[in-house]
Amino acid sequence: MIYPREVKICEVVGRDGFQNEKGFIRTEDKIRIIDSLSETGVWKIEVTSFVSPKAVPQLRDAEEVMAALKRKDGVVYTCLVPNVKGAERALGCSVDELNVVISASGTHNLKNVGMQVEKSLENLKEIVSLSLQERVPVNGSVGTAFGCPFEGVVPRDRTLEMVERYLDMGVGSITLADTTGMANPVQVYGLLTEFKSRWPRVPVALHFHNTRGMGLANVLAGLQAGVDAYDSSLGGLGGCPFAPGATGNICTEDLVNMLHDMGVKTGVDLDMLIGVSLDLENIIGRTLPGQVIKAGKVTCLHRA
């Protein structure tokens, strides 16, 4: 099988991981983890979300975290913004990119951001206009791109229509998100081959949750379709707060370990990444879902 020779990793623990925690993670701990991740070789870090503190109190320190980061050259520091106000706050912190998520499922979008999809698209148009004035690119994420826990399977045409509308507004790159872990490998391969056929030059990333244990299998299907960028969360932390039974994102160290064993380059130092994950485990105070920090790499041999 032919896969991309190199894959880019976008680390989302700062936003998708921390937002779902019950207890508030100290600002200094968030900063330490993100600064450590900057040294591992990841391509992009989603640092936080400029969302209402009432909606997501775990990320109420977005400005403080962004201001204190030790930014590393070559790493893209992106933030999620739910609306124009959030975009203004993020741009005031000199982010490298804005990430906007709109669900393909109307029911999920209403629960997630309190808006109908059309209203969210109107907001996106304003956000893109504002970001272009500041020369900051916008990444458009299509949430529930594969399925919705309220509506079921999301038709492929609906997801592709969302992508087309994003691109027409001036969005520069796309992420297709399996927000609630409902995708399967056949579905992923079919959608992404059609995407690549229609927009071969548009940068696309995949964002998988491991809710039903198919996260890395879906990555494999994405690789077969030629996708070379993936979101993942340190330790497998995360999950959608507005989806029943949601568990974490695919685990960054497990993803990198798999890719390296397959001969796919990531530019990530796996040993360093495992160390950061162990630090995160101490901060969170419980065992994280990731497997490699428990078993070690396959090259870690033991005495007979």
N, C-alpha and C positions, 0 to 999 in steps of 0.2 A: 504494500500500500504506500501511496505517496502522501507525505505530510509536509507542512511547512518546516523548513530547517530550523527556523528560529521563532520563538513565541514571546510576546510581550505580556507581562503580568501587571495588572492594576490591582493594588491592594486596597480593600474597602473596609478594613476593620474599624477605622476611625469613625466611619459613618454607619455603615450597615451593621457592623459588629457591636459597637458601643450603644447604639440607639435602642437596642432590645433588652439591655440589662435592667434589672429591677432597681439595683442600687446605683447611685451616682458614682462614676469613676472619677477620681481626683484629676483636676486639670493637669497637674505636674506629671501624673502617670501617663495620661494620654500623650502629652508632649514627648515624654521619654520613649514611649513605644514608637511613635511616628518618626522621631529622629533616628532611632535605631533601624527602623525599616528603610529609611533613606540611604543607609549605608549598605544594605543587602544587595542592591542591584536591581530592584524593581523599577519598572518603567514609569508607573504613575501611582499616586496615592490619593485616594478620596479621603480627605482629611476630616471633614465634618459636614454638617448640613445647616444652612441658615434658615431654619424653620422656626416657627413660633415656640418659645420655651414652654408654653402651656401645652402644646401638642406633643412635643418630645423634650421633656425636661432634662434628659440625659445629655443633650447637646446644647444646653443653655450657655455654655462657655465658648461658643464658636469663635468669636472675635479674639478671645484671650489665647486660644490654642493657635490660631493662624498667626498672631503677632509674635509668638514666642518660638516658632519653629526655626531650626537651623536648616535652611533650605540648601539642598545639594544640587549643583549644576547637573543638568541632564535629567532630573526627576521632575515630572509634571505634577503640580499640586492642584488638584481639582476639588470642587465642593458642590454638593447638591443644593439647588435652590428651588423652592416650590412656587414662587411667585415673584412679581417685580420687586417688592420690598426686600425679599430675600436676596435677589440679584444685586440690588443696590448695596446691601450690607456686605455681600461677598466681594464686589468690585472695590469697595472701600478698604478691603484687606489685601488687595493686589493678588488675587488668585490667578492661576495660570489658565484656568478653564472653568466654565460653568457647566454643570450637569443638570439637565431637566428631565424628570420622569413623568410620563403620562401613561396611564394604563390603557391598553387596548380594550379592556373590559370596563364598561360604563359603571357597573356596580362596584367593582374594586376601586376605580378612580374616585368615586363619590366617598367611599369609606376612607380612602388613603389621604385625599387632600380636600375633601368636602366640596368638590366641584363636578359638574358634568364635563364630559370629555371636550365638548366644543368650547366651553369656557376656559378650560386648561390650554387648549390650542390658541385661543385669543391671547392668553397670558404669555404663551411661548413667543408669539409674534413680537410682543412688546419687549420681552427679555432679549431676544435676538437683536432687535433694533438698538437697545441700550448697550449690549455687549459689543456690537460692531463699532459704536462710537468710541468705546474704550479699547478697541482692538484686542478683545479677549474672545477666543473661540467658544462655541457652545456645542456640547455633545448632547444629542437627543436620545434618551433611553425610552424604549417602548416596554412598559411594565406589563406583566401577565401576557407576554407575547405568545406563549404556548398554551396557557390554560388559566382558568379562574376558578377558585373554590366556590364561587357563587353562581357562575354561569356555565361552567364546564369548559370543554375544549374551545379555544379561540380560533375561529377560521383563519387560515393562512392569508386569505385576501384582506381580512381586516387589519392584520399586522402590517402587511405590505402597503396598504393604503395609508396607515399612520406614518410609515417611513417616507412615503412619497410627499406627504404634507409637510413633514419635518424638513425635507430637503428643499422643497419649494420656498420655505420661509428663510432659508439661509443657514440651517444647521450644518456644521462641517463634518461631523462623524456620528455614527449610530451605535447604540448598544441595544441588543435584544435580550430582555431579562426574563428569566423563568422565576418570577417573583415568589411563587409559592411552591416550587418544586414539582410541577406537574408534567414537565416535558419528558419525552422518551427519545432514544437515539434516532429512530426512523424519522420521527417528526422533525427533529433538529436538522438532520441531513437534508430532508426535503425542502424545508424552509430556506436553509442557507444556500443550497445550490441555486434555488430560484432567485434569491437576493443577489448572489454573485453574478448570475446571468443578466439581471436587470441593471445592476449598478456595480460593475466590476472595479471601478476606481474609488468607490466610497469606502472609507475606513469603517470596519464593523468589528465590534467586540461582542462577546457572549458573557452573560451573567447568570450563573446557575446556582440554585439552592439545592441542598442535599436532602430535602424533606422526605423523599421516598427512596433514598439510597442510590439514585441514578446520576448523581452529579458528574463524576469522572467518566462514566460511560457516555454522557452527553458531550463532554469535552472531546472524547475520541471521535464522535460523529461530527463535531464541529471541525476538527482537524482534517477529517476525510473530505469535508466540503471546502477546505482551504482557508479556514479562519485562523488568524495568527495572533489574536489578542483576547485575553480572558480576565474577567474580574474574579477575585477570590478573597477570602478573609482569613487572617492569621488564626490558627487554632480551630478553624471552622466555626468561629463565633458569628452570631447574627441571626437573621430571620425577620420576616415582615411582621411588624406589630399588629397589623390589621388583617391577618390571615389566620383562621382557626388551625391549631395544631402545627404551626410553622416551626421548623427547626432551622439550623444554621446554614450559612453559605458553604460552598465547597471550600475545603481547607487549603490555604496557600502552600504550606509545606508538603502536603500530600500531592497537590497538583505538580509542584516543581519536581518532587521526587519521581513521580510517574514520567514526566516529560524527559528528565535526565536519563532515566533508565531506558527510555525509548530512543535515546540519541538526539533528542530535540533540545537545542540550546535556548536558555532563558536569560543568561547574563546574571542570574541570581546565585548568591553564595548560600547553598542549602544549609551548611553547618551553622552559619551565622543566623540564618532564618529560624532554625530550630531553637537556637539560644534565645532569640527574641520571643518565640512562642512560649518557652518555659518561663520567661519573665512575665509574660501576660498571664499565664496560669497562676502565678503567685499573686498578681494584682487582683485577678477575678476571685481567687480563693476557692476554686473547684477544678476538677479535671475537665479539660477541654475535649471536644469530639475528635480532634486530629489523631491519626494513627501513627505517623512517622515519629512523633515525639515519644510515643510509647515503645514502639518496636525498633526504632533506629533505621538507618538506611540498610539496603541489602548488602552493602559492602562492609557493614559492621559484623564481623564474624565472631564466633564464640568458641571457647575451648570445648572439645568433645567430652 
